[in-house]
């Protein structure tokens, strides 16, 4: 659990355990219901976000969704059927603000995640390229007029 982040689940209960199953090598968090989800809202946007996600030693399926600061979906990573934890991560220069892990297999097991990591770095804000080009064009025109006056 990381200070500043908000964790919610479909059932309102969040499991925190050092030993969900053999696949959980560190401390894991999980939801409390089959076909449920874990939602993490970051305390501040991050450029890179990822975690190990998966399920118990049984067939499981799910996906991880990454959202930007306007809550628009950036992308989805599907996981499952490999009996272990897999890394799911995303990078976006504009900032990732929320992550949701969803269990899609009804099998009396829950998905969980561990080793949640993020990197804040510099959030890139696109410069208005049109204004730069306009300024460059005006400067070139000014030079052209100046040269004509000297001739």
Helices and strands as residue ranges (DSSP letters): E 6-9, E 15-17, E 28-30, E 37-54, E 61-68, E 73-80, E 86-103, E 112-119, H 129-150
